[in-house]
Structures are given as structure tokens and as C-alpha cells.
């Protein structure tokens, strides 16, 4: 499992921890596609990819592009949870 996000992001660190426990025990936090150590993918047949809340979609697309340069990809998007939380502004700020 690869989680795209900043190492100083609590959200991204937490995603990596959860993925490590829930998935295969192998989860890495990756700030950018060009920082990927390709050797961590040796023997991997299925790769999960997620991103921290503040990670831009362009970083996900960048990594997918780099992976496609080396591997034949079959991308399948899966939603494991639907979020419906709405954070409203405090009354004085409305």
C-alpha cells in the first residue's frame, strides 16, 4: 500500500498506520512519485494507493503515470467509506 502525503501530515501518517495494520503489513508514505524506491515493489502483484486529505490529485496522477511507465496497469477505484460530514462555519463568520 502506498499513501501519498507529507511526512509531517498527521492525517497521512495515520492513513499509513491504518493501511499497515489492515492490509499486508507493508505500507509506505510517499511525498512525491519521484521519491519512490522502486525496490519496495519487488514481488508486488496488487498495489493499493491512497492519499492524505491535503494531498493534491495531481500527486496521485503523477504516481500513476510513473507506475504506468514501468508496469501494465489495471486501475480500479474502490470506495470503502462514504463521508457525509459537513463542517459549518460558526455563526459570527457566516
C-alpha positions in Angstrom: 0.0 0.0 0.0 1.2 3.5 -0.9 -0.1 6.5 0.9 0.7 9.8 -0.9 1.2 12.6 1.6 3.5 14.7 3.6 5.6 13.1 6.3 4.6 15.9 8.6 0.9 15.4 8.0 -0.8 13.6 10.9 -3.6 12.5 8.5 -1.2 10.9 6.1 0.8 9.2 8.8 -2.4 7.8 10.3 -3.6 6.5 6.9 -0.2 4.7 6.5 -0.6 3.2 10.0 -4.1 2.0 9.4 -3.1 0.6 6.0 -0.2 -1.2 7.5 -2.4 -2.9 10.1 -5.4 -3.6 7.9 -3.6 -4.6 4.7 -0.4 -6.6 4.3 1.8 -5.1 6.9 3.7 -3.2 4.1 2.6 0.4 3.7 4.8 3.4 2.8 4.2 7.1 3.0 5.3 8.8 -0.2 5.5 12.6 -0.6 6.1 12.6 -4.4 6.3 10.0 -7.1 10.0 10.7 -7.8 10.8 9.7 -4.2 9.6 6.1 -4.7 12.2 3.4 -4.1 11.2 1.0 -6.8 12.7 -1.9 -4.9 9.8 -1.8 -2.5 7.6 -3.0 -5.3 9.6 -6.2 -5.9 7.2 -9.1 -5.9 4.1 -6.9 -5.6 1.2 -8.0 -7.8 -1.6 -5.8 -6.4 -0.9 -2.3 -5.1 -3.3 -0.2 -3.1 -3.0 3.6 -3.4 -4.5 6.3 -1.2 -3.7 9.9 -0.4 -3.9 12.2 2.6 -6.7 14.7 2.7 -4.4 17.6 1.8 -2.5 15.7 -1.0 -3.5 17.2 -4.4 -5.0 14.9 -7.0 -2.1 15.8 -9.3 0.3 13.8 -7.0 -1.9 10.7 -7.4 -1.9 11.1 -11.1 1.8 11.7 -11.2 2.4 8.4 -9.4 0.0 6.5 -11.6 1.9 7.9 -14.6 5.3 6.8 -13.2 3.9 3.3 -12.5 2.4 3.1 -16.0 5.9 3.7 -17.4 7.2 0.5 -15.8 4.1 -1.7 -15.4 1.0 -2.7 -17.2 -1.7 -1.1 -15.0 -5.2 -2.0 -14.4 -6.7 0.7 -12.2 -9.8 0.0 -10.2 -11.2 2.7 -8.0 -12.9 1.5 -4.8 -14.7 3.5 -2.2 -14.5 1.9 1.2 -16.4 4.6 3.0 -18.8 7.4 2.1 -18.3 10.6 4.0 -21.2 12.9 4.7 -19.7 15.1 7.5 -20.3 18.8 6.9 -18.4 21.4 8.9 -20.4 24.6 9.2 -18.8 28.0 9.8 -19.5 29.4 13.3 -22.4 31.9 13.3 -20.2 35.0 13.6 -18.4 34.0 10.4 -21.5 33.4 8.3 
